């Protein structure tokens, strides 16, 4: 098994996990945001707590891994 195959497998796993984590995140919309355009939440100082904070960190890490693996695969496929 070559390095390309290992990285491709890792990219597939990361992409599935990233999709699952994004779908698990709670929705931040409410009925009032449809009238105001959601400006309160966009510019508000609300910090994620507990489960939301963990999901946000996991999303950031998986997103970074996805970009790194995709770049590495692009580099390997060009050689």
N, CA, C and O atoms as a Maestro MAE file, in Angstrom:
{
 s_m_m2io_version
 :::
 2.0.0
}

f_m_ct {
 s_m_title
 :::
 protein
 m_atom[316] {
  # First column is atom index #
  i_m_mmod_type
  r_m_x_coord
  r_m_y_coord
  r_m_z_coord
  i_m_residue_number
  s_m_chain_name
  s_m_pdb_residue_name
  s_m_pdb_atom_name
  i_m_atomic_number
  :::
  1 25 0.853 -1.174 0.000 1 A "UNK " " N  " 7
  2 3 0.000 0.000 0.000 1 A "UNK " " CA " 6
  3 2 0.902 1.242 0.000 1 A "UNK " " C  " 6
  4 15 1.796 1.381 0.835 1 A "UNK " " O  " 8
  5 25 0.648 2.121 -0.939 2 A "UNK " " N  " 7
  6 3 1.487 3.300 -1.090 2 A "UNK " " CA " 6
  7 2 1.025 4.427 -0.168 2 A "UNK " " C  " 6
  8 15 -0.047 4.364 0.432 2 A "UNK " " O  " 8
  9 25 1.850 5.441 -0.076 3 A "UNK " " N  " 7
  10 3 1.520 6.606 0.744 3 A "UNK " " CA " 6
  11 2 0.268 7.299 0.214 3 A "UNK " " C  " 6
  12 15 -0.546 7.802 0.988 3 A "UNK " " O  " 8
  13 25 0.121 7.321 -1.107 4 A "UNK " " N  " 7
  14 3 -1.054 7.934 -1.717 4 A "UNK " " CA " 6
  15 2 -2.333 7.231 -1.261 4 A "UNK " " C  " 6
  16 15 -3.328 7.886 -0.952 4 A "UNK " " O  " 8
  17 25 -2.304 5.902 -1.221 5 A "UNK " " N  " 7
  18 3 -3.487 5.139 -0.797 5 A "UNK " " CA " 6
  19 2 -3.815 5.394 0.671 5 A "UNK " " C  " 6
  20 15 -4.985 5.495 1.039 5 A "UNK " " O  " 8
  21 25 -2.797 5.498 1.499 6 A "UNK " " N  " 7
  22 3 -3.004 5.763 2.922 6 A "UNK " " CA " 6
  23 2 -3.621 7.146 3.125 6 A "UNK " " C  " 6
  24 15 -4.564 7.307 3.899 6 A "UNK " " O  " 8
  25 25 -3.080 8.136 2.423 7 A "UNK " " N  " 7
  26 3 -3.615 9.491 2.543 7 A "UNK " " CA " 6
  27 2 -5.020 9.595 1.981 7 A "UNK " " C  " 6
  28 15 -5.851 10.321 2.527 7 A "UNK " " O  " 8
  29 25 -5.300 8.882 0.901 8 A "UNK " " N  " 7
  30 3 -6.643 8.902 0.331 8 A "UNK " " CA " 6
  31 2 -7.648 8.271 1.288 8 A "UNK " " C  " 6
  32 15 -8.759 8.778 1.439 8 A "UNK " " O  " 8
  33 25 -7.273 7.180 1.929 9 A "UNK " " N  " 7
  34 3 -8.140 6.550 2.915 9 A "UNK " " CA " 6
  35 2 -8.379 7.481 4.098 9 A "UNK " " C  " 6
  36 15 -9.505 7.595 4.583 9 A "UNK " " O  " 8
  37 25 -7.329 8.144 4.560 10 A "UNK " " N  " 7
  38 3 -7.462 9.089 5.670 10 A "UNK " " CA " 6
  39 2 -8.366 10.257 5.276 10 A "UNK " " C  " 6
  40 15 -9.171 10.717 6.086 10 A "UNK " " O  " 8
  41 25 -8.239 10.737 4.045 11 A "UNK " " N  " 7
  42 3 -9.087 11.836 3.574 11 A "UNK " " CA " 6
  43 2 -10.551 11.418 3.526 11 A "UNK " " C  " 6
  44 15 -11.428 12.202 3.890 11 A "UNK " " O  " 8
  45 25 -10.822 10.219 3.092 12 A "UNK " " N  " 7
  46 3 -12.202 9.729 3.069 12 A "UNK " " CA " 6
  47 2 -12.787 9.623 4.473 12 A "UNK " " C  " 6
  48 15 -13.938 9.995 4.699 12 A "UNK " " O  " 8
  49 25 -12.004 9.123 5.403 13 A "UNK " " N  " 7
  50 3 -12.469 9.001 6.789 13 A "UNK " " CA " 6
  51 2 -12.714 10.376 7.394 13 A "UNK " " C  " 6
  52 15 -13.732 10.592 8.051 13 A "UNK " " O  " 8
  53 25 -11.789 11.308 7.177 14 A "UNK " " N  " 7
  54 3 -11.939 12.657 7.714 14 A "UNK " " CA " 6
  55 2 -13.158 13.343 7.110 14 A "UNK " " C  " 6
  56 15 -13.883 14.046 7.814 14 A "UNK " " O  " 8
  57 25 -13.392 13.150 5.817 15 A "UNK " " N  " 7
  58 3 -14.539 13.806 5.190 15 A "UNK " " CA " 6
  59 2 -15.866 13.267 5.720 15 A "UNK " " C  " 6
  60 15 -16.814 14.032 5.896 15 A "UNK " " O  " 8
  61 25 -15.947 11.973 5.973 16 A "UNK " " N  " 7
  62 3 -17.171 11.403 6.551 16 A "UNK " " CA " 6
  63 2 -17.366 11.918 7.975 16 A "UNK " " C  " 6
  64 15 -18.477 12.294 8.348 16 A "UNK " " O  " 8
  65 25 -16.305 11.937 8.769 17 A "UNK " " N  " 7
  66 3 -16.403 12.441 10.143 17 A "UNK " " CA " 6
  67 2 -16.774 13.917 10.171 17 A "UNK " " C  " 6
  68 15 -17.566 14.346 11.010 17 A "UNK " " O  " 8
  69 25 -16.207 14.691 9.261 18 A "UNK " " N  " 7
  70 3 -16.517 16.116 9.188 18 A "UNK " " CA " 6
  71 2 -17.987 16.336 8.841 18 A "UNK " " C  " 6
  72 15 -18.634 17.217 9.406 18 A "UNK " " O  " 8
  73 25 -18.505 15.554 7.931 19 A "UNK " " N  " 7
  74 3 -19.920 15.652 7.577 19 A "UNK " " CA " 6
  75 2 -20.810 15.322 8.761 19 A "UNK " " C  " 6
  76 15 -21.799 16.012 9.008 19 A "UNK " " O  " 8
  77 25 -20.467 14.277 9.491 20 A "UNK " " N  " 7
  78 3 -21.264 13.879 10.659 20 A "UNK " " CA " 6
  79 2 -21.235 14.955 11.734 20 A "UNK " " C  " 6
  80 15 -22.274 15.282 12.307 20 A "UNK " " O  " 8
  81 25 -20.063 15.509 12.014 21 A "UNK " " N  " 7
  82 3 -19.935 16.529 13.056 21 A "UNK " " CA " 6
  83 2 -20.704 17.795 12.679 21 A "UNK " " C  " 6
  84 15 -21.353 18.404 13.529 21 A "UNK " " O  " 8
  85 25 -20.634 18.187 11.417 22 A "UNK " " N  " 7
  86 3 -21.366 19.375 10.987 22 A "UNK " " CA " 6
  87 2 -22.869 19.152 11.106 22 A "UNK " " C  " 6
  88 15 -23.595 20.058 11.516 22 A "UNK " " O  " 8
  89 25 -23.340 17.977 10.757 23 A "UNK " " N  " 7
  90 3 -24.770 17.684 10.864 23 A "UNK " " CA " 6
  91 2 -25.240 17.582 12.311 23 A "UNK " " C  " 6
  92 15 -26.419 17.799 12.590 23 A "UNK " " O  " 8
  93 25 -24.344 17.258 13.231 24 A "UNK " " N  " 7
  94 3 -24.704 17.154 14.647 24 A "UNK " " CA " 6
  95 2 -24.833 18.512 15.328 24 A "UNK " " C  " 6
  96 15 -25.432 18.605 16.400 24 A "UNK " " O  " 8
  97 25 -24.286 19.558 14.732 25 A "UNK " " N  " 7
  98 3 -24.322 20.863 15.377 25 A "UNK " " CA " 6
  99 2 -25.746 21.399 15.407 25 A "UNK " " C  " 6
  100 15 -26.485 21.267 14.431 25 A "UNK " " O  " 8
  101 25 -26.131 22.008 16.533 26 A "UNK " " N  " 7
  102 3 -27.496 22.530 16.643 26 A "UNK " " CA " 6
  103 2 -27.705 23.742 15.748 26 A "UNK " " C  " 6
  104 15 -26.775 24.496 15.460 26 A "UNK " " O  " 8
  105 25 -28.932 23.909 15.323 27 A "UNK " " N  " 7
  106 3 -29.285 25.049 14.489 27 A "UNK " " CA " 6
  107 2 -29.316 26.311 15.329 27 A "UNK " " C  " 6
  108 15 -29.718 26.272 16.492 27 A "UNK " " O  " 8
  109 25 -28.895 27.429 14.756 28 A "UNK " " N  " 7
  110 3 -28.869 28.678 15.505 28 A "UNK " " CA " 6
  111 2 -29.930 29.651 15.020 28 A "UNK " " C  " 6
  112 15 -29.871 30.838 15.338 28 A "UNK " " O  " 8
  113 25 -30.883 29.174 14.267 29 A "UNK " " N  " 7
  114 3 -31.931 30.051 13.761 29 A "UNK " " CA " 6
  115 2 -33.129 30.033 14.691 29 A "UNK " " C  " 6
  116 15 -33.382 29.051 15.389 29 A "UNK " " O  " 8
  117 25 -33.861 31.139 14.687 30 A "UNK " " N  " 7
  118 3 -35.122 31.199 15.403 30 A "UNK " " CA " 6
  119 2 -36.117 31.972 14.548 30 A "UNK " " C  " 6
  120 15 -35.763 32.437 13.465 30 A "UNK " " O  " 8
  121 25 -37.345 32.117 15.009 31 A "UNK " " N  " 7
  122 3 -38.391 32.742 14.208 31 A "UNK " " CA " 6
  123 2 -38.119 34.228 13.974 31 A "UNK " " C  " 6
  124 15 -38.471 34.751 12.916 31 A "UNK " " O  " 8
  125 25 -37.508 34.910 14.922 32 A "UNK " " N  " 7
  126 3 -37.278 36.346 14.796 32 A "UNK " " CA " 6
  127 2 -36.191 36.660 13.766 32 A "UNK " " C  " 6
  128 15 -36.189 37.742 13.178 32 A "UNK " " O  " 8
  129 25 -35.279 35.731 13.547 33 A "UNK " " N  " 7
  130 3 -34.185 36.022 12.627 33 A "UNK " " CA " 6
  131 2 -34.666 36.119 11.184 33 A "UNK " " C  " 6
  132 15 -33.995 36.730 10.352 33 A "UNK " " O  " 8
  133 25 -35.809 35.531 10.877 34 A "UNK " " N  " 7
  134 3 -36.310 35.643 9.514 34 A "UNK " " CA " 6
  135 2 -36.795 37.061 9.226 34 A "UNK " " C  " 6
  136 15 -36.812 37.496 8.075 34 A "UNK " " O  " 8
  137 25 -37.187 37.775 10.269 35 A "UNK " " N  " 7
  138 3 -37.644 39.151 10.085 35 A "UNK " " CA " 6
  139 2 -36.498 40.151 10.137 35 A "UNK " " C  " 6
  140 15 -36.514 41.156 9.426 35 A "UNK " " O  " 8
  141 25 -35.501 39.878 10.980 36 A "UNK " " N  " 7
  142 3 -34.414 40.837 11.168 36 A "UNK " " CA " 6
  143 2 -33.165 40.480 10.369 36 A "UNK " " C  " 6
  144 15 -32.210 41.256 10.350 36 A "UNK " " O  " 8
  145 25 -33.153 39.344 9.723 37 A "UNK " " N  " 7
  146 3 -31.985 38.947 8.951 37 A "UNK " " CA " 6
  147 2 -30.907 38.309 9.795 37 A "UNK " " C  " 6
  148 15 -29.823 38.035 9.279 37 A "UNK " " O  " 8
  149 25 -31.149 38.061 11.055 38 A "UNK " " N  " 7
  150 3 -30.174 37.404 11.915 38 A "UNK " " CA " 6
  151 2 -29.032 38.286 12.343 38 A "UNK " " C  " 6
  152 15 -27.986 37.772 12.741 38 A "UNK " " O  " 8
  153 25 -29.186 39.606 12.279 39 A "UNK " " N  " 7
  154 3 -28.088 40.510 12.616 39 A "UNK " " CA " 6
  155 2 -27.720 40.422 14.094 39 A "UNK " " C  " 6
  156 15 -26.560 40.619 14.455 39 A "UNK " " O  " 8
  157 25 -28.691 40.131 14.944 40 A "UNK " " N  " 7
  158 3 -28.377 40.045 16.381 40 A "UNK " " CA " 6
  159 2 -27.405 38.918 16.659 40 A "UNK " " C  " 6
  160 15 -26.471 39.078 17.445 40 A "UNK " " O  " 8
  161 25 -27.618 37.789 16.023 41 A "UNK " " N  " 7
  162 3 -26.735 36.660 16.281 41 A "UNK " " CA " 6
  163 2 -25.404 36.813 15.564 41 A "UNK " " C  " 6
  164 15 -24.377 36.342 16.053 41 A "UNK " " O  " 8
  165 25 -25.412 37.462 14.419 42 A "UNK " " N  " 7
  166 3 -24.177 37.630 13.674 42 A "UNK " " CA " 6
  167 2 -23.195 38.520 14.412 42 A "UNK " " C  " 6
  168 15 -22.000 38.227 14.469 42 A "UNK " " O  " 8
  169 25 -23.700 39.608 14.977 43 A "UNK " " N  " 7
  170 3 -22.838 40.550 15.673 43 A "UNK " " CA " 6
  171 2 -22.889 40.397 17.188 43 A "UNK " " C  " 6
  172 15 -22.237 41.157 17.903 43 A "UNK " " O  " 8
  173 25 -23.643 39.440 17.684 44 A "UNK " " N  " 7
  174 3 -23.764 39.236 19.128 44 A "UNK " " CA " 6
  175 2 -22.528 38.571 19.696 44 A "UNK " " C  " 6
  176 15 -21.749 37.951 18.972 44 A "UNK " " O  " 8
  177 25 -22.361 38.705 20.988 45 A "UNK " " N  " 7
  178 3 -21.214 38.121 21.672 45 A "UNK " " CA " 6
  179 2 -21.646 36.852 22.398 45 A "UNK " " C  " 6
  180 15 -21.586 36.787 23.626 45 A "UNK " " O  " 8
  181 25 -22.075 35.859 21.658 46 A "UNK " " N  " 7
  182 3 -22.489 34.607 22.260 46 A "UNK " " CA " 6
  183 2 -21.378 33.583 22.068 46 A "UNK " " C  " 6
  184 15 -20.942 33.316 20.948 46 A "UNK " " O  " 8
  185 25 -20.933 33.019 23.177 47 A "UNK " " N  " 7
  186 3 -19.908 31.989 23.107 47 A "UNK " " CA " 6
  187 2 -20.567 30.626 23.206 47 A "UNK " " C  " 6
  188 15 -21.535 30.437 23.942 47 A "UNK " " O  " 8
  189 25 -20.032 29.690 22.461 48 A "UNK " " N  " 7
  190 3 -20.534 28.332 22.540 48 A "UNK " " CA " 6
  191 2 -20.076 27.708 23.851 48 A "UNK " " C  " 6
  192 15 -18.941 27.901 24.288 48 A "UNK " " O  " 8
  193 25 -20.973 26.965 24.460 49 A "UNK " " N  " 7
  194 3 -20.668 26.334 25.734 49 A "UNK " " CA " 6
  195 2 -20.933 24.838 25.645 49 A "UNK " " C  " 6
  196 15 -21.813 24.391 24.909 49 A "UNK " " O  " 8
  197 25 -20.166 24.083 26.399 50 A "UNK " " N  " 7
  198 3 -20.387 22.650 26.529 50 A "UNK " " CA " 6
  199 2 -20.242 21.899 25.224 50 A "UNK " " C  " 6
  200 15 -19.208 21.947 24.557 50 A "UNK " " O  " 8
  201 25 -21.325 21.196 24.879 51 A "UNK " " N  " 7
  202 3 -21.335 20.322 23.715 51 A "UNK " " CA " 6
  203 2 -21.089 21.103 22.427 51 A "UNK " " C  " 6
  204 15 -20.394 20.619 21.534 51 A "UNK " " O  " 8
  205 25 -21.647 22.293 22.327 52 A "UNK " " N  " 7
  206 3 -21.452 23.121 21.123 52 A "UNK " " CA " 6
  207 2 -19.987 23.518 20.958 52 A "UNK " " C  " 6
  208 15 -19.468 23.533 19.842 52 A "UNK " " O  " 8
  209 25 -19.326 23.836 22.060 53 A "UNK " " N  " 7
  210 3 -17.914 24.215 21.995 53 A "UNK " " CA " 6
  211 2 -17.054 23.035 21.544 53 A "UNK " " C  " 6
  212 15 -16.120 23.203 20.760 53 A "UNK " " O  " 8
  213 25 -17.371 21.854 22.040 54 A "UNK " " N  " 7
  214 3 -16.619 20.661 21.651 54 A "UNK " " CA " 6
  215 2 -16.819 20.380 20.162 54 A "UNK " " C  " 6
  216 15 -15.862 20.078 19.449 54 A "UNK " " O  " 8
  217 25 -18.069 20.480 19.696 55 A "UNK " " N  " 7
  218 3 -18.331 20.253 18.281 55 A "UNK " " CA " 6
  219 2 -17.635 21.281 17.409 55 A "UNK " " C  " 6
  220 15 -17.155 20.953 16.324 55 A "UNK " " O  " 8
  221 25 -17.578 22.515 17.873 56 A "UNK " " N  " 7
  222 3 -16.898 23.560 17.104 56 A "UNK " " CA " 6
  223 2 -15.404 23.260 16.991 56 A "UNK " " C  " 6
  224 15 -14.824 23.409 15.916 56 A "UNK " " O  " 8
  225 25 -14.779 22.839 18.090 57 A "UNK " " N  " 7
  226 3 -13.347 22.515 18.057 57 A "UNK " " CA " 6
  227 2 -13.069 21.310 17.166 57 A "UNK " " C  " 6
  228 15 -12.097 21.305 16.412 57 A "UNK " " O  " 8
  229 25 -13.921 20.290 17.251 58 A "UNK " " N  " 7
  230 3 -13.755 19.106 16.406 58 A "UNK " " CA " 6
  231 2 -13.886 19.487 14.937 58 A "UNK " " C  " 6
  232 15 -13.144 18.985 14.092 58 A "UNK " " O  " 8
  233 25 -14.833 20.377 14.635 59 A "UNK " " N  " 7
  234 3 -15.029 20.827 13.259 59 A "UNK " " CA " 6
  235 2 -13.792 21.551 12.742 59 A "UNK " " C  " 6
  236 15 -13.380 21.342 11.601 59 A "UNK " " O  " 8
  237 25 -13.206 22.394 13.571 60 A "UNK " " N  " 7
  238 3 -12.003 23.129 13.163 60 A "UNK " " CA " 6
  239 2 -10.849 22.160 12.902 60 A "UNK " " C  " 6
  240 15 -10.148 22.288 11.898 60 A "UNK " " O  " 8
  241 25 -10.651 21.207 13.788 61 A "UNK " " N  " 7
  242 3 -9.549 20.250 13.638 61 A "UNK " " CA " 6
  243 2 -9.756 19.384 12.394 61 A "UNK " " C  " 6
  244 15 -8.826 19.180 11.614 61 A "UNK " " O  " 8
  245 25 -10.978 18.877 12.213 62 A "UNK " " N  " 7
  246 3 -11.242 18.036 11.046 62 A "UNK " " CA " 6
  247 2 -11.143 18.837 9.745 62 A "UNK " " C  " 6
  248 15 -10.686 18.316 8.728 62 A "UNK " " O  " 8
  249 25 -11.564 20.087 9.777 63 A "UNK " " N  " 7
  250 3 -11.433 20.933 8.595 63 A "UNK " " CA " 6
  251 2 -9.983 21.169 8.229 63 A "UNK " " C  " 6
  252 15 -9.615 21.124 7.055 63 A "UNK " " O  " 8
  253 25 -9.158 21.420 9.234 64 A "UNK " " N  " 7
  254 3 -7.727 21.619 8.987 64 A "UNK " " CA " 6
  255 2 -7.091 20.336 8.447 64 A "UNK " " C  " 6
  256 15 -6.288 20.385 7.515 64 A "UNK " " O  " 8
  257 25 -7.447 19.197 9.026 65 A "UNK " " N  " 7
  258 3 -6.929 17.921 8.527 65 A "UNK " " CA " 6
  259 2 -7.355 17.669 7.082 65 A "UNK " " C  " 6
  260 15 -6.568 17.183 6.270 65 A "UNK " " O  " 8
  261 25 -8.597 18.002 6.772 66 A "UNK " " N  " 7
  262 3 -9.098 17.827 5.414 66 A "UNK " " CA " 6
  263 2 -8.272 18.644 4.422 66 A "UNK " " C  " 6
  264 15 -7.886 18.137 3.368 66 A "UNK " " O  " 8
  265 25 -8.003 19.897 4.756 67 A "UNK " " N  " 7
  266 3 -7.231 20.763 3.862 67 A "UNK " " CA " 6
  267 2 -5.799 20.250 3.708 67 A "UNK " " C  " 6
  268 15 -5.260 20.227 2.601 67 A "UNK " " O  " 8
  269 25 -5.189 19.840 4.813 68 A "UNK " " N  " 7
  270 3 -3.818 19.330 4.770 68 A "UNK " " CA " 6
  271 2 -3.736 18.052 3.939 68 A "UNK " " C  " 6
  272 15 -2.840 17.907 3.107 68 A "UNK " " O  " 8
  273 25 -4.670 17.124 4.163 69 A "UNK " " N  " 7
  274 3 -4.649 15.873 3.408 69 A "UNK " " CA " 6
  275 2 -4.930 16.102 1.927 69 A "UNK " " C  " 6
  276 15 -4.299 15.476 1.076 69 A "UNK " " O  " 8
  277 25 -5.861 16.981 1.614 70 A "UNK " " N  " 7
  278 3 -6.165 17.278 0.220 70 A "UNK " " CA " 6
  279 2 -4.961 17.910 -0.492 70 A "UNK " " C  " 6
  280 15 -4.676 17.602 -1.649 70 A "UNK " " O  " 8
  281 25 -4.272 18.786 0.214 71 A "UNK " " N  " 7
  282 3 -3.074 19.414 -0.370 71 A "UNK " " CA " 6
  283 2 -1.972 18.380 -0.574 71 A "UNK " " C  " 6
  284 15 -1.295 18.389 -1.602 71 A "UNK " " O  " 8
  285 25 -1.790 17.490 0.398 72 A "UNK " " N  " 7
  286 3 -0.773 16.452 0.270 72 A "UNK " " CA " 6
  287 2 -1.090 15.512 -0.883 72 A "UNK " " C  " 6
  288 15 -0.192 15.118 -1.628 72 A "UNK " " O  " 8
  289 25 -2.362 15.150 -1.036 73 A "UNK " " N  " 7
  290 3 -2.747 14.271 -2.153 73 A "UNK " " CA " 6
  291 2 -2.540 14.956 -3.498 73 A "UNK " " C  " 6
  292 15 -2.132 14.315 -4.467 73 A "UNK " " O  " 8
  293 25 -2.815 16.235 -3.560 74 A "UNK " " N  " 7
  294 3 -2.596 16.991 -4.799 74 A "UNK " " CA " 6
  295 2 -1.113 17.017 -5.137 74 A "UNK " " C  " 6
  296 15 -0.730 16.844 -6.294 74 A "UNK " " O  " 8
  297 25 -0.286 17.232 -4.131 75 A "UNK " " N  " 7
  298 3 1.154 17.258 -4.335 75 A "UNK " " CA " 6
  299 2 1.669 15.894 -4.814 75 A "UNK " " C  " 6
  300 15 2.481 15.818 -5.737 75 A "UNK " " O  " 8
  301 25 1.188 14.820 -4.177 76 A "UNK " " N  " 7
  302 3 1.644 13.480 -4.560 76 A "UNK " " CA " 6
  303 2 1.149 13.097 -5.954 76 A "UNK " " C  " 6
  304 15 1.865 12.433 -6.704 76 A "UNK " " O  " 8
  305 25 -0.059 13.505 -6.302 77 A "UNK " " N  " 7
  306 3 -0.575 13.112 -7.611 77 A "UNK " " CA " 6
  307 2 0.088 13.870 -8.753 77 A "UNK " " C  " 6
  308 15 0.047 13.422 -9.899 77 A "UNK " " O  " 8
  309 25 0.695 15.011 -8.453 78 A "UNK " " N  " 7
  310 3 1.364 15.784 -9.495 78 A "UNK " " CA " 6
  311 2 2.747 15.230 -9.825 78 A "UNK " " C  " 6
  312 15 3.336 15.604 -10.839 78 A "UNK " " O  " 8
  313 25 3.261 14.360 -8.993 79 A "UNK " " N  " 7
  314 3 4.609 13.784 -9.230 79 A "UNK " " CA " 6
  315 2 4.523 12.446 -9.874 79 A "UNK " " C  " 6
  316 15 5.550 11.824 -10.144 79 A "UNK " " O  " 8
  :::
 }
 m_bond[315] {
  # First column is bond index #
  i_m_from
  i_m_to
  i_m_order
  :::
  1 1 2 1
  2 2 3 1
  3 3 4 2
  4 3 5 1
  5 5 6 1
  6 6 7 1
  7 7 8 2
  8 7 9 1
  9 9 10 1
  10 10 11 1
  11 11 12 2
  12 11 13 1
  13 13 14 1
  14 14 15 1
  15 15 16 2
  16 15 17 1
  17 17 18 1
  18 18 19 1
  19 19 20 2
  20 19 21 1
  21 21 22 1
  22 22 23 1
  23 23 24 2
  24 23 25 1
  25 25 26 1
  26 26 27 1
  27 27 28 2
  28 27 29 1
  29 29 30 1
  30 30 31 1
  31 31 32 2
  32 31 33 1
  33 33 34 1
  34 34 35 1
  35 35 36 2
  36 35 37 1
  37 37 38 1
  38 38 39 1
  39 39 40 2
  40 39 41 1
  41 41 42 1
  42 42 43 1
  43 43 44 2
  44 43 45 1
  45 45 46 1
  46 46 47 1
  47 47 48 2
  48 47 49 1
  49 49 50 1
  50 50 51 1
  51 51 52 2
  52 51 53 1
  53 53 54 1
  54 54 55 1
  55 55 56 2
  56 55 57 1
  57 57 58 1
  58 58 59 1
  59 59 60 2
  60 59 61 1
  61 61 62 1
  62 62 63 1
  63 63 64 2
  64 63 65 1
  65 65 66 1
  66 66 67 1
  67 67 68 2
  68 67 69 1
  69 69 70 1
  70 70 71 1
  71 71 72 2
  72 71 73 1
  73 73 74 1
  74 74 75 1
  75 75 76 2
  76 75 77 1
  77 77 78 1
  78 78 79 1
  79 79 80 2
  80 79 81 1
  81 81 82 1
  82 82 83 1
  83 83 84 2
  84 83 85 1
  85 85 86 1
  86 86 87 1
  87 87 88 2
  88 87 89 1
  89 89 90 1
  90 90 91 1
  91 91 92 2
  92 91 93 1
  93 93 94 1
  94 94 95 1
  95 95 96 2
  96 95 97 1
  97 97 98 1
  98 98 99 1
  99 99 100 2
  100 99 101 1
  101 101 102 1
  102 102 103 1
  103 103 104 2
  104 103 105 1
  105 105 106 1
  106 106 107 1
  107 107 108 2
  108 107 109 1
  109 109 110 1
  110 110 111 1
  111 111 112 2
  112 111 113 1
  113 113 114 1
  114 114 115 1
  115 115 116 2
  116 115 117 1
  117 117 118 1
  118 118 119 1
  119 119 120 2
  120 119 121 1
  121 121 122 1
  122 122 123 1
  123 123 124 2
  124 123 125 1
  125 125 126 1
  126 126 127 1
  127 127 128 2
  128 127 129 1
  129 129 130 1
  130 130 131 1
  131 131 132 2
  132 131 133 1
  133 133 134 1
  134 134 135 1
  135 135 136 2
  136 135 137 1
  137 137 138 1
  138 138 139 1
  139 139 140 2
  140 139 141 1
  141 141 142 1
  142 142 143 1
  143 143 144 2
  144 143 145 1
  145 145 146 1
  146 146 147 1
  147 147 148 2
  148 147 149 1
  149 149 150 1
  150 150 151 1
  151 151 152 2
  152 151 153 1
  153 153 154 1
  154 154 155 1
  155 155 156 2
  156 155 157 1
  157 157 158 1
  158 158 159 1
  159 159 160 2
  160 159 161 1
  161 161 162 1
  162 162 163 1
  163 163 164 2
  164 163 165 1
  165 165 166 1
  166 166 167 1
  167 167 168 2
  168 167 169 1
  169 169 170 1
  170 170 171 1
  171 171 172 2
  172 171 173 1
  173 173 174 1
  174 174 175 1
  175 175 176 2
  176 175 177 1
  177 177 178 1
  178 178 179 1
  179 179 180 2
  180 179 181 1
  181 181 182 1
  182 182 183 1
  183 183 184 2
  184 183 185 1
  185 185 186 1
  186 186 187 1
  187 187 188 2
  188 187 189 1
  189 189 190 1
  190 190 191 1
  191 191 192 2
  192 191 193 1
  193 193 194 1
  194 194 195 1
  195 195 196 2
  196 195 197 1
  197 197 198 1
  198 198 199 1
  199 199 200 2
  200 199 201 1
  201 201 202 1
  202 202 203 1
  203 203 204 2
  204 203 205 1
  205 205 206 1
  206 206 207 1
  207 207 208 2
  208 207 209 1
  209 209 210 1
  210 210 211 1
  211 211 212 2
  212 211 213 1
  213 213 214 1
  214 214 215 1
  215 215 216 2
  216 215 217 1
  217 217 218 1
  218 218 219 1
  219 219 220 2
  220 219 221 1
  221 221 222 1
  222 222 223 1
  223 223 224 2
  224 223 225 1
  225 225 226 1
  226 226 227 1
  227 227 228 2
  228 227 229 1
  229 229 230 1
  230 230 231 1
  231 231 232 2
  232 231 233 1
  233 233 234 1
  234 234 235 1
  235 235 236 2
  236 235 237 1
  237 237 238 1
  238 238 239 1
  239 239 240 2
  240 239 241 1
  241 241 242 1
  242 242 243 1
  243 243 244 2
  244 243 245 1
  245 245 246 1
  246 246 247 1
  247 247 248 2
  248 247 249 1
  249 249 250 1
  250 250 251 1
  251 251 252 2
  252 251 253 1
  253 253 254 1
  254 254 255 1
  255 255 256 2
  256 255 257 1
  257 257 258 1
  258 258 259 1
  259 259 260 2
  260 259 261 1
  261 261 262 1
  262 262 263 1
  263 263 264 2
  264 263 265 1
  265 265 266 1
  266 266 267 1
  267 267 268 2
  268 267 269 1
  269 269 270 1
  270 270 271 1
  271 271 272 2
  272 271 273 1
  273 273 274 1
  274 274 275 1
  275 275 276 2
  276 275 277 1
  277 277 278 1
  278 278 279 1
  279 279 280 2
  280 279 281 1
  281 281 282 1
  282 282 283 1
  283 283 284 2
  284 283 285 1
  285 285 286 1
  286 286 287 1
  287 287 288 2
  288 287 289 1
  289 289 290 1
  290 290 291 1
  291 291 292 2
  292 291 293 1
  293 293 294 1
  294 294 295 1
  295 295 296 2
  296 295 297 1
  297 297 298 1
  298 298 299 1
  299 299 300 2
  300 299 301 1
  301 301 302 1
  302 302 303 1
  303 303 304 2
  304 303 305 1
  305 305 306 1
  306 306 307 1
  307 307 308 2
  308 307 309 1
  309 309 310 1
  310 310 311 1
  311 311 312 2
  312 311 313 1
  313 313 314 1
  314 314 315 1
  315 315 316 2
  :::
 }
}
